[in-house]
Structure formats: structure tokens, C-alpha cells
Amino acid sequence: MTDNAVIVGAGVIGLATAHRLAQDGLAVTVVDAQHGAAAGASVHNAGWIVPIMSTPVPAPGMLGKALRWMTRRDSPLYVHPSPSPEHVRFMINMLRHCNPRSFAAGVEALTSLNERTLQLFDEYEKDGIRFEHHRTGQLLAFTTRHTMEEYRAATAPMERIGHTAVPLTGDELRDLEPALGRQVLAGLHCPQERHVDPASLVQGLADRCRALGVRFLHDRTVTDIRSTGRTVTSVLAGGEEVTGDLFVLTAGVHTGPLSRLAGHPLPIRPGKGYGFDDTSGSVTLRHSVYLGEAKVAVTPLSDRLRFAGTMEFGSSDATVDPHRLRGIARSAHTYLPDFPLESHPRGWTGLRPMTPDGLPVIGPLPGKDNVLVASGHSMLGVTLAPVTAEIISAEVVGGQQRADAAHTARPFSPQRFTARRGRAAADG
Ligand SMILES: Cc1cc2nc3c(=O)[nH]c(=O)nc-3n(C[C@H](O)[C@H](O)[C@H](O)COP(=O)(O)OP(=O)(O)OC[C@H]3O[C@@H](n4cnc5c(N)ncnc54)[C@H](O)[C@@H]3O)c2cc1C
């Protein structure tokens, strides 16, 4: 039995994992490069808890769309024409997954993974984790009936886990959300979906972890991973050696380089997102709202309205391209006409950890006996944090718990990047 776990990365995935392993009775240390509370994607996101969106990013037609949008600096999807070999390999591998068979398999796997998501968030509250949690449902708004029908078809598989999307006319949508404009012609109402303030969730998890005795080492970037044979013995964090029996890599987009240090590189690369927070009160909403064709998420939080969107590949820093923010603001005006067209929001970015098949990587790192990975959650890291922690816990505790989780967890195994295609694919 493992007694002492070291978790590298204090984003929502690392904190959820730390919480769960501390509940299991392990002595847990969390190491993070940031000064204090998490500041990356786990804070800068839309905060949606959306099993209804159990769809992988690589979808039939997805990269074709990106290529058509290459010249638009405000498009919702963008692939930088970067010559970096890792970027090129990754995009080619993703392209291979943009087919109906991979997509359907991904939907099936993610839907099963999300089966208990709402229950697990309820359990967070029962455990005393304090966070801003809204159970008000979600609306998807479209300016064409055709797009609504496409999304409706995509949500059908989630009905088996109790998540439904009810089609509505534009007027029916406006009855629920009067701020939606006349350009909105059709939509879907997804009453089971929820949203949170992601910063409050991260803070709530960190507070609860501390109460359970988790030790935090902030301001320490892990720069090396030391092993004896198949066993990792320590990580070098801010120049200090941190030892443990078990290591869990939850470093978001940096999990790829860290897995390389541990001897087995995984293809995890950034998908940059943008967003801004509006406190003007020009628009008020009750539900979270998806601006369908524009691919923009709008989240009503207690003191502000959050807008988030864009998927940019080939960019790995936090710089804000104002054109992308303007693109989001313009879309907001189209669907929510009271949102001023001429607004020039100051915003933020978040780097989503992406994989070429669009599925998270959860489970043992090949080649090492005491390293687990939990990353690559793409657009669903908040939604999938508690169930990811459950799977990691099952790996650690073993026995019946591992047997129960095995079937659901299999499609997410890091092993899939070695099985047939070898190391080159992992570099992907
Ligand atoms: C615009 C946008 C909107 C989104 N909306 C949603 C949504 O509505 N719902 C949803 O479910 N998901 C959403 N997501 C996705 C979600 O935010 C991510 O999947 C999730 O935050 C990933 O969490 P993480 O813990 O894996 O990574 P991160 O949040 O990136 O955390 C990784 C941590 O590891 C640390 N770290 C990295 N390298 C090292 C190192 N070498 N040493 C020590 N520490 C290190 C970092 O400092 C960081 O704190 C959105 C993302 C974006 C960008």
C-alpha cells in the first residue's frame, strides 16, 4: 500500500486528486510552480459542468473548418501555421481522429465517464467543500435550425446517463432568457447541466485539502524526475528533492514534458482559450448560454457575466490577442443585443491540455511502477475533475475499487499512446 503521494500540479485535476487521496488516508504533498492559488486554465474557464457535452474535440470536418478560418484573426478555431515538428505531428494525429468511428468511440467513452459527475459534485458539497455552484441548467442558442439539429443529434447518446436536450423555438428560448435577440431562431434546453465559479471551486478544494492535512509546496517548478529502474524516487522541485512512494502528474499542458522526464513522453499540447468578465450589468442571464455557431460560452456568476471561447492550436504562452477577444465580444452582441458592440474587453487566456484523440489521459504511466497521470482533459477538465480523482484513487487503493473502475477507465489509459504506434506517436 502506498502511504506517501506526491502530486505535481495544483490545478483542478491535481486538487481533486489530492482531496480524494487524502480521503483515502494517504499523506499527500502537492507541488506547484505557481506562487499561490491556481492561476491557469483551472481558473480561466467557463465553469460549466456539462456531461451533455461529452464529445471529443477531433470531430469529422473539424480541421477542414480550421483551415478555412486560417486567415481570420477572430475565428473560434485557429491552427497556427507553426513549423514545430511536435505541433505538426500532433495536428496530423488529431486529423487522423477526425472521423465518424473515432468520434463515436470518444463520445461513448466520455459519456460513460460522466455518468456520476453530478452526484460527485453533490458529494463535494456534502464533504464541506465550499464553492459557487449553480443548478439552473443550460441553453444552447442558434441562429440556424440546421445547426441546432446537428447539436441535438450529437447530444442523443447522453440521454442514457440522464442528460437531455429539449429543442425549443427562438420565442420559447426568449421566454426562458429574455436577453436573447431575434437573430436566435432555435435552441436546446439542457435542464440537468450546471455551472460553478471555477476560481471558487479551486479555492474550495484547496481549503478542504488543507483541512485533511495535505501539504502544499508552492512556487516550486518540477524540473527533474529521478528514478531507480522502474521506480521514481523523487522530483526536483525548485531545487529541493521531494520524495514519495507514488507520483501523480497533473500539470495540465506541462504534463507532456514531465512525462518525458519520467521516461515516457505523452502527446499533451495546449489548446489556447480566451475569455473576459463583464461587470457592466448590460445583460443578465439565469442559465449558462452557449452561443452555438460562434462557439462562445456565457456563464452568469454571482457578480459578473463570464464570456469564454476560442480554440487556438500552436500557441503555448498566455499572451492575449485582442482580435480574438473582439471576436467573442462581437458574437456576444449578435446573440445578446444589449451587450454593446463597441466593447473592448480586457481579458485572459487559459491553456487547455489537449490530446490527439480528444480524450483525457488517466492511469499508470508505462515503464514506471509508481507514476500515475491525470491530464489532457481538453474542454472538460472542470466537469471531469471528481471522476478523474476517483479513477486515480481506484488505481491506488486497488482491489474491488480498481476492478469496478477498470471498464470505464480503459479508453483513457496512457498505454494507448504506446500500444501499436510506438514512441513517435507519443511525441505526437
Ligand atoms: C476558455 C476555456 C474555457 C473552458 N471551459 C470549461 C468548462 O466550462 N467546463 C470544463 O469542464 N472545462 C472547461 N475548460 C477546460 C478546463 O479549464 C481544463 O481542462 C482544466 O482546467 C485543466 O486542468 P488541469 O488541472 O489539468 O491543468 P491546469 O489548470 O493547467 O493546472 C496545472 C497546474 O500544474 C502546474 N504546473 C505545470 N507545470 C509544472 C511543473 N513543472 N512543476 C510544478 N507545477 C507545474 C501549473 O502551475 C498549474 O497550476 C475550459 C478551458 C478554457 C481555456
The ligand as a MOL file (V3000), in Angstrom:
LIG
                    3D

  0  0  0     0  0            999 V3000
M  V30 BEGIN CTAB
M  V30 COUNTS 53 58 0 0 0
M  V30 BEGIN ATOM
M  V30 1 C -11.5120 29.3080 -22.2140 0
M  V30 2 C -11.6970 27.9680 -21.5240 0
M  V30 3 C -12.9760 27.5600 -21.1620 0
M  V30 4 C -13.1580 26.3210 -20.5430 0
M  V30 5 N -14.3930 25.9910 -20.0940 0
M  V30 6 C -14.5930 24.8130 -19.4330 0
M  V30 7 C -15.8640 24.4900 -18.9070 0
M  V30 8 O -16.8070 25.2660 -18.9980 0
M  V30 9 N -16.0250 23.2960 -18.2920 0
M  V30 10 C -14.9990 22.3920 -18.1660 0
M  V30 11 O -15.2180 21.3000 -17.6540 0
M  V30 12 N -13.7450 22.6950 -18.6100 0
M  V30 13 C -13.5270 23.8780 -19.2430 0
M  V30 14 N -12.2900 24.2140 -19.7130 0
M  V30 15 C -11.2030 23.2270 -19.5870 0
M  V30 16 C -10.5720 23.2150 -18.2050 0
M  V30 17 O -10.3470 24.5340 -17.7840 0
M  V30 18 C -9.2560 22.4290 -18.2500 0
M  V30 19 O -9.4640 21.1530 -18.8190 0
M  V30 20 C -8.7130 22.2430 -16.8210 0
M  V30 21 O -8.6120 23.4680 -16.1550 0
M  V30 22 C -7.3570 21.5660 -16.8300 0
M  V30 23 O -6.9520 21.4730 -15.5020 0
M  V30 24 P -5.5340 20.9130 -15.0580 0
M  V30 25 O -5.5450 20.8350 -13.5940 0
M  V30 26 O -5.2720 19.6650 -15.8500 0
M  V30 27 O -4.4780 21.9670 -15.6220 0
M  V30 28 P -4.0820 23.4490 -15.1470 0
M  V30 29 O -5.2460 24.2110 -14.6990 0
M  V30 30 O -3.2690 24.0000 -16.2470 0
M  V30 31 O -3.1690 23.2080 -13.8690 0
M  V30 32 C -1.8890 22.6700 -13.9800 0
M  V30 33 C -1.0610 23.1170 -12.7960 0
M  V30 34 O 0.2200 22.4890 -12.9010 0
M  V30 35 C 1.2190 23.4190 -12.5310 0
M  V30 36 N 2.4730 23.0250 -13.1780 0
M  V30 37 C 2.7230 22.9440 -14.5080 0
M  V30 38 N 3.9920 22.5500 -14.7290 0
M  V30 39 C 4.5550 22.3700 -13.5180 0
M  V30 40 C 5.8450 21.9670 -13.0870 0
M  V30 41 N 6.8190 21.6360 -13.9600 0
M  V30 42 N 6.0980 21.9360 -11.7560 0
M  V30 43 C 5.1310 22.2510 -10.8650 0
M  V30 44 N 3.8720 22.6240 -11.2120 0
M  V30 45 C 3.5950 22.6780 -12.5270 0
M  V30 46 C 0.6980 24.7580 -13.0190 0
M  V30 47 O 1.3000 25.8180 -12.2910 0
M  V30 48 C -0.8070 24.6250 -12.7620 0
M  V30 49 O -1.1870 25.1410 -11.5170 0
M  V30 50 C -12.0620 25.4560 -20.3110 0
M  V30 51 C -10.7750 25.8770 -20.6530 0
M  V30 52 C -10.5780 27.1330 -21.2330 0
M  V30 53 C -9.1870 27.5930 -21.5480 0
M  V30 END ATOM
M  V30 BEGIN BOND
M  V30 1 1 1 2
M  V30 2 1 2 3
M  V30 3 2 2 52
M  V30 4 2 3 4
M  V30 5 1 4 5
M  V30 6 1 4 50
M  V30 7 2 5 6
M  V30 8 1 6 7
M  V30 9 1 6 13
M  V30 10 2 7 8
M  V30 11 1 7 9
M  V30 12 1 9 10
M  V30 13 2 10 11
M  V30 14 1 10 12
M  V30 15 2 12 13
M  V30 16 1 13 14
M  V30 17 1 14 15
M  V30 18 1 14 50
M  V30 19 1 15 16
M  V30 20 1 16 17
M  V30 21 1 16 18
M  V30 22 1 18 19
M  V30 23 1 18 20
M  V30 24 1 20 21
M  V30 25 1 20 22
M  V30 26 1 22 23
M  V30 27 1 23 24
M  V30 28 2 24 25
M  V30 29 1 24 26
M  V30 30 1 24 27
M  V30 31 1 27 28
M  V30 32 2 28 29
M  V30 33 1 28 30
M  V30 34 1 28 31
M  V30 35 1 31 32
M  V30 36 1 32 33
M  V30 37 1 33 34
M  V30 38 1 33 48
M  V30 39 1 34 35
M  V30 40 1 35 36
M  V30 41 1 35 46
M  V30 42 1 36 37
M  V30 43 1 36 45
M  V30 44 2 37 38
M  V30 45 1 38 39
M  V30 46 1 39 40
M  V30 47 2 39 45
M  V30 48 1 40 41
M  V30 49 2 40 42
M  V30 50 1 42 43
M  V30 51 2 43 44
M  V30 52 1 44 45
M  V30 53 1 46 47
M  V30 54 1 46 48
M  V30 55 1 48 49
M  V30 56 2 50 51
M  V30 57 1 51 52
M  V30 58 1 52 53
M  V30 END BOND
M  V30 END CTAB
M  END
